[in-house]
Amino acid sequence: MNIGIIGYGSMGKMITERIASSGKAPEKIFVANRSKEKLQNVPDGVIVCENNAKAAKNSDIVFLCVRPVDLKSVLSDIAPSLSADSFVVSLNGSITFDMLSKLFSGKLAKVIPSVTAEVDRSQTLVCYNEKTEEKDKQELETLLRTFGNVIELPENEVGMGSELVSCMPGFIASIFDVLCTSAKKHTSIPDDQVVKMVLQTMCATGELMLDKDMSFEDIVTRVATKGGITEEGTKVVYKGFPDTADLLFEKTLEKRRMTAEKAKKTFEED
């Protein structure tokens, strides 16, 4: 099996590096990018192609790691080089299978990785069109598991799924940035130590919950004893934060809807 990666930005580079270094690399990896300068330091053994069409023609699975605005033109460009057995994987959740199938009527998947793939902990979302066979799914998911877990969702749930895994590192980082900034107002502990203390505790809490199969409520009950100090803090969170969380998802899902509408218009243009 050969794979092609078109687009060598942050996601294309990450996928190439993680798969190439996994020990489970496919027979050959082909990459192509509009800016050739980005391809000067590809991993050993990766084959640089002079254009997108050559990368697509030589590959069984083709990853399209390009911006939504460029996806139509890239897929149009490589379509003549694809065969009936080619498997095209888009890394964009806003562009639907219906849109993509206007340019390529074969096997399609959408994949949404997380930045946590850089430490092999991605919760990677995947969905497939009806033409994708079970063997194709298994081959793709073997590649994706080289940098984390794989979660299959129906296409209509990829948007919210993306909020929970792809966007969530940004949400979590911003929440804990606010917490650390507030904590710094009340202590002489060095700023960097405050951040490390919170980060280590955050990571350990997640590990504890996963290892012991504990819920959020279990942790709160365990730590926030009745009438204690922690209980005062959790009361504040449960009273004030729900409105912020609701607004967060309302805003991001609306932005996702607008992005999808814009993408649809792009694909409808002649």
Stockholm file with secondary structure:
# STOCKHOLM 1.0

chainA/1-270         MNIGIIGYGSMGKMITERIASSGKAPEKIFVANRSKEKLQNVPDGVIVCENNAKAAKNSDIVFLCVRPVDLKSVLSDIAPSLSADSFVVSLNGSITFDMLSKLFSGKLAKVIPSVTAEVDRSQTLVCYNEKTEEKDKQELETLLRTFGNVIELPENEVGMGSELVSCMPGFIASIFDVLCTSAKKHTSIPDDQVVKMVLQTMCATGELMLDKDMSFEDIVTRVATKGGITEEGTKVVYKGFPDTADLLFEKTLEKRRMTAEKAKKTFEED
#=GR chainA/1-270 SS CEEEEECCSHHHHHHHHHHHTSSCCCSEEEEECSSGGGGTTCCTTCEECSSHHHHHHTCSEEEECSCHHHHHHHHHHHGGGCCTTCEEEECCSSSCHHHHTTTCCSEEEEEECCGGGGGTCEEEEEEECTTCCHHHHHHHHHHHGGGEEEEECCGGGHHHHHHHHTSHHHHHHHHHHHHHHHHHTTCCSCHHHHHHHHHHHHHHHHHHHHHHTCCHHHHHHHHSCTTSHHHHHHHHHHHHHHHHHHHHHHHHHHHHHHHHHHHHHHHHCC
#=GC SS_cons         CEEEEECCSHHHHHHHHHHHTSSCCCSEEEEECSSGGGGTTCCTTCEECSSHHHHHHTCSEEEECSCHHHHHHHHHHHGGGCCTTCEEEECCSSSCHHHHTTTCCSEEEEEECCGGGGGTCEEEEEEECTTCCHHHHHHHHHHHGGGEEEEECCGGGHHHHHHHHTSHHHHHHHHHHHHHHHHHTTCCSCHHHHHHHHHHHHHHHHHHHHHHTCCHHHHHHHHSCTTSHHHHHHHHHHHHHHHHHHHHHHHHHHHHHHHHHHHHHHHHCC
//
